[in-house]
Each structure stands twice: as structure tokens, then as C-alpha cells.
């Protein structure tokens, strides 16, 4: 399927896409290069994904860059990833701003070096007023952390007498999660061949379509992304209803 304005309608596209960018290390090892070489090459794939989503009209793109479990990796790899993150923020944020992309870093950034935290705040401030693609980069992020952090905020309000326990509803929790106010997650992609979501966007992925590909992240180009979007467009999303109910609902609009 060729994705363009003639083959699909804007209404059938996902509004919010998330990607677990897996396979950088294996991509490098297959070429007898150090794992960090794969991470650096993966930056090109990030740039391509951002450009593709911007052109396609996707509203939010969320990328899993560094999980709360990634601290368990070898110390030298973690250190290199921090340096790469700092470098990319410095190099890419002007490009993002020029292309009207709004950048948000989601996760517990308090664990990062101070210089990186400062660069994160500066990058977010620079792009805060942009109105194009919302780019979320999950760094030191975990789905369980996200839910725990949200419930802690609500529990504090209960303790202060600002809320009743009965006020803690699904909507209330959603409003305190990372990316509150953004479109619901429609499509979750994982590259690299593994068939799991690895503690990523656990709450947000409740009704998301899942797409797994053997393609390693550095090789995930626009053609590979287009295949994922085509798979999404071809699916019937029922949200607990029957297919017939969905058809009747669409016919009534």
C-alpha cells in the first residue's frame, strides 16, 4: 500500500504512535562494531521517523529512548548513552524547532547528570510554543513508574483534603500521567523482533494496536514505517464492541 492522500483518509491514520526502538546493539554487533555505533546510527532513524510523522499528519510520536531498567546495562554503555543523549539534544533541537516540532521528555529525569537535565529543560523551553508534531522522548521511563507517580500525586491531594478517595477515577489517573492531554495511543510499534512491550506505556497502551517487526531500529526507514501504518489502517478497531456495532456507528456519522 502506498500511503498518500489519495489512498487513505486523514481520519483513518493513527493520531498517536509510539515506538520501542530496539535492535541498535545487535545491528552494530552484526557489523563487528561496538554497540554504541548502533545507537549513533539509530539517531538517523529517529530523524527519519520524525520527518515521516510530520508529513503524514500524525499528532504525537513517542519514542522509548532509555528505560528505567536500562541502568542495569554495562556502565560504559550507559555513560556513552548519556553522552549521546546530550549530543543529540544539542544538535537536533534547533532542527526540531525550525520544523515546528514540540519536544517533551517524559520520565524521571532527576536521575540524569545535571548538565543533561539543564539541556532537557532548555530544549523543551525552546520548542514549547510550537504547534506541529508533538515529539515525546521517554528517558528513564517505565510504565509502572508512570502509574505510581500519578497515583502518588492523587494520594497527596487526598491527604491534603483536596480530593476524596472516591474521586480517584480512571480519568483522574489519566490526567496525572505523562502525556496527559495528548491523543490516546493508537499504534505501538516495536522493532528488533521481540514480542513484548517492556514496561512501556502500560496504561496508555490499553487499546493500542500492536505492531512487531524483525527490522532492527537503525534499518527502520520510511518504507518500514509505512508498512506499519498500512497494517494499522487495515485493522478494524472495536474497543470491546462487535464489528457490526462499529459498522453501524460509522454508518450513522
N, C-alpha and C positions, 0 to 999 in steps of 0.2 A: 504494500500500500504506500503510495506517495502522499505525504502529509502536506497539504496546502489548502488554501481557502476553498478550492473547488471540490475537494474530496471529503472534507469534514466540516462540520459547523463548529463555531466557537463554543456553543453550548455543550457539545459532546467532549470537549477537551477537559483534562483534569485542571482544576484551579490550583491545586497544591500537590507538588511532587516532592518526595523525599528519597534520598539515595544513600545507601550504605556503600561507601566507596572501598571495596575490598579487592585485594589482589596486587597491591603495589609491590610488596616484598617478593612475592612469587614471580612477578613479572621481571624483576631485577635479577633474581637468582637464576631464572631460565636463560639469562644472558650473561651469566657469570659476573655479575656486578653486585656491589653491596646493596642491601635493602633500601638504604636512603636514596639510591639512584632511582628506584621505582617511585618513591614518594615525590621526588622532584619532578619526574615525568608525569605523575598524576596531576600536578598543577595545571598542565596543559589541558587535561581532560576536564578539570573544573572550569577553566575558562571557556571551553567549548560548550559545556552544559549550560552555563550562564547565558551565553550568547544565543543558544538554541531556544531556551525557555523565554528569553526576552522577545525573540522574533515570533514565537508561536503564541504569545499572549498568556502564558502561564503566570498566575499572580504571585505564587510563593514557591520557592525552591529551598529545600532544607537538606544540607549535606552533613553527614556524620564524619567529622574530621578526626576527633580524638575522644574516645570513650573514657568513662571513669575507671574502667578496667585496664586501659592501656598503660597505666603507670606500672603494671607488672612486667612490662617488656624490658629487655636489657637497658641498663642505664644510659649507655652511649646512644642507643636508638632514640630513647625518649628525649635526651638532650638535643640530638640533631633535629627531631621533630619540632621542638620548641624554637630552635633557631630558624627552621624553615617557615614556621608559622609567622614569626616576627618578620622575616624577609618578605613573605608573600603579602602580609598586611601593608608593609611599607610600599611595595612595588605595585600592587594591584588596586589599592583603594582609590587612587586617582582615576584609574581606568573605569572602575565601578561608578564613581561619582560622575564622570563625563557621560556615561551611558544611562544615567538616571536610575541606577540600582541602589536600593536602600539595604544597608548591611546591618544585621544583628548577630551577635554572638550569644548563643544560648548555652547554659551550663554553669557550673560553679567555677568561675574564673579566678576566685580568690586563691586557688592553689597554684596559679601560674606565677612566674617571676614578675616582679614589679614593672620592669620595662615592658613586658608583653601586655600586662594589664593596662598600662598607660596608652600603649599603641592601639589596643582594642577600643578603649573609650574614645580616643581621637578619631579612629576610623568610623565608629558609629555616629559620632557628632557630625563629622563631615558630610555623611550621606543621609542624615536624619530627615531632611525635608524632601528627599527625592520621592517621586511618585510612580516610578516604574516597577520593575520586578523587585519583590521582597526576597532577599537572599539571607537565609538563616544558616549559620555555621555552628554546628553542635561541637563544642570543645569542653572536655572534662564533663561530658554529659552522660546521663543514664536515665532511662525511663522511670526506674524506681525512685531515683533521686528527685526527678521532676514531680512525681506524685507526692512523695514525702514532703518536699519543700512546700508544695501547695497546701497540704493538709496542716502543716505546722503554722503557716500564716493564718489559716482559718481558726485553728485551735487557740492561737494567741488572741484573736479577736473575741472568741468566746470567753477566754479568761479575763479579758478587759471589759466584759459586759456589753460589747458592741454587737454580738451575734448570739443567737440561741443555737444549741446543738442541732435542733431541727432545721435550722437554716442552711446546714451543710448539705447541699444537694449536688447532683451531677453538674448542674450549670455553675454553681458556686465554685466547685473544684476546677472546672474548665477555665474559669475566669482568672484563676491564680496559677495556671500552668504556663510554661514557656510557650510563646507564640499565641497567647490569648488574644482574641480579636481577629486573628487571621483565618482564612478559609479552612474548613475541615480538610484533613489529609485525605486525598483521593487515591494516590498511587504511591506505593512504596517499592522501590527498586533495590535489589542487592546484586552487585556484580561479584565475580570471583567464584561462583559455583556452590557456595554453602547455602543451605536451605533453612536459615533461621534469621531472626531479627535482632538478636544480640542486645537485648535491653534498650532498644532504640524506639522512642515514641510509643511506648506501650499503651498509654491512654488514647493518644491521637490516632493510632492505627486500628482502632476497634472495628471500623467498617471500611478500611482502606483495601484497595485491590493490591495484591502482592505479585511482584514480577521478579523472577530469579533468572540470572543469565550466567553462563560459564565465562563470558568475556571478563578479562581482568580489567581493573579500573583504568590503567593507562591506555588501553585499547578501546575504551568505551567512547566512541566518536559519535558524531551526529547521526550516522546511519544506524548505529546500535540503539541510540536513544529513540530514534524514530520508530524502530521496531517495538520498543516498549510502549510507546504512546499508541501505536496501532493496535497492540494487544489490548490495551485499556479501552480504546474506543469500541472495539468489537465485543466487549463484555456487556452482559445485562446486569446492572446493579440493582439489587432487590431490597436491600436494607431490611430483611426479615419478612418482606411481603412475597407473594407469589408473582411469577412472571405475568400472569393475566392481570393482576391488580396494577402492576406497573404500566402495562399497556393501556389499561382503562384510564389511569391517571394522566398519562401523556396525551391520550386522545381528547381528554377534557380540557386541555390547555389551549 
